[in-house]
Structure formats: C-alpha cells, structure tokens
Amino acid sequence: MSDLSERLAALRGRIDKACASAGRDAAEVSLLAVSKTFPVEAVREAYDAGQRIFGESRQQEAAPKIAAMPTGIDWHFIGGLQRNKVRKVLGDFGWIHSVDSLRLLEAIDRVAGEEACRPRVYLEVNVAGELSKGGFAPDDLLASADALASLQQVDLMGLMAIPPEGIAAARGWFSKTRELRDRLAAASGLALPGLSMGMSADFEEAILEGSTIVRVGSALFGNRFYPA
Ligand SMILES: *Cc1c(COP(=O)(O)O)cnc(C)c1O
C-alpha cells in the first residue's frame, strides 16, 4: 500500500471510531478529500484507493485536475467565490460549501437556472463573529429564512463552518453551528440535513457534534507548501 492509501485507511478508521463514540452510523459522515495545491497525481492515488469526493478552493487550479480525472467523482468547491465566477464554478462543481451571502446565493440560483443544473449548497456561517472572516452572521441567516425557502434551483444542504484558527476547543463552535442549523430548519421549513464541519485538526470533535461531511486536506495529502 502507498503512504497515501495508508493515510486514507487510517482516516476512515478515525472517522468510524468518532462515529462509534458519538453513537452515529458511520454511513452518515462523508470524507471530503481536500486536494487544493496538490497535483493530479495525488488525486489519482486517492482515487485508486477508493476516494470519490474531492474538494478544491480555486476554479482555475481545479479545472485541469477535474478534466484529467474520470467522471463519477463528486467535486466540491470550498473556496471564496465571487459572483462573476459562479458560471465557471457551476460548470465544474456540483457542490459548493462556501456560499457566504444572500446575494451570492441568489446569483447561484439564477445562473443554475440558466445552465439547467441543480447545485447542492452549504451556507457558510461566521458563527464566532470574526471580523477577518466571511460568512453569514447567525442573525442575518435566520432573517433570510423566507428567501432561502423560495430558491428555485439550488438544493440547500445545510451549514458550513470553520472555527476560529488555533482554538483549543473547536467543539463549542461546532455545537453552536448545529443549533443554528436546527433553528434555521425550523424557521425556513427546509430539511437542511448537512453540516460541513471539521478539518484535519478537529474532525473528530466535529463528528461528535453532528458533522455530516469532514473536509480533510493535510492529514491525507501532507503539508501544503504554498497557500491555497
Ligand atoms: C484547506 C481547507 C480545508 C482542509 O484543511 P486541512 O487543515 O488541511 O485539513 C478544509 N476546509 C476549507 C474551507 C479549506 O480551505
């Protein structure tokens, strides 16, 4: 086995274990392999080891990797997204985790209608109110419940959150995100089954708080040598 397939197997083992301690079915939690900055060879290796869900944060970097890989992979966009890039991103990605404003969401809804596609979307929430970070403020999100319920062309999966960097106890932010999801589901009447939370350093805590998809890069592919 290659190093990468061993790391993948180890990660899956840790996910299964976290699910078991949370009393959750391991089938409820997906592993999103974040391949940003890594070459297509690394994606291929993970693919050969059975991985079928990959995340990228830049459309331009991702496009040649996506073109070089077989179909049947779910490509998830996790990076900052500007409205003028929506059409390109929808051409390559079926999932978007980083929708951080109602304006962007409505642009995605409109362009998806024009392109006759149906993207699955997570709304990024700035649950700690960090000034340096984008994302919906919790109150704005709740105030948008009716607008969310009236979207035509996107499947709203749920919420995505990144806890403050370097924080020892990420778990509290994950549980706040879950509570916010529950309130938004009640206010909008949408199911919002998904919680995109947890990265290499904290995915086990995220699973304990209900994460349904963990976004893992460095623990699988190794350290990134340039910023994404
Ligand atoms: C890069 C990135 C990840 C993966 O981070 P690791 O710490 O390497 O696991 C997850 N989510 C987002 C949004 C990212 O940009």
The ligand as a Gaussian input file, in Angstrom:
#p B3LYP/6-31G(d) Opt

LIG

0 1
 C       -7.881000      23.910000       3.025000
 C       -9.236000      23.731000       3.573000
 C       -9.572000      22.580000       4.308000
 C       -8.583000      21.473000       4.637000
 O       -7.736000      21.889000       5.649000
 P       -6.734000      20.873000       6.403000
 O       -6.436000      21.556000       7.678000
 O       -5.545000      20.721000       5.528000
 O       -7.449000      19.602000       6.587000
 C      -10.875000      22.452000       4.755000
 N      -11.801000      23.402000       4.504000
 C      -11.521000      24.519000       3.806000
 C      -12.585000      25.517000       3.570000
 C      -10.234000      24.722000       3.327000
 O       -9.954000      25.843000       2.644000

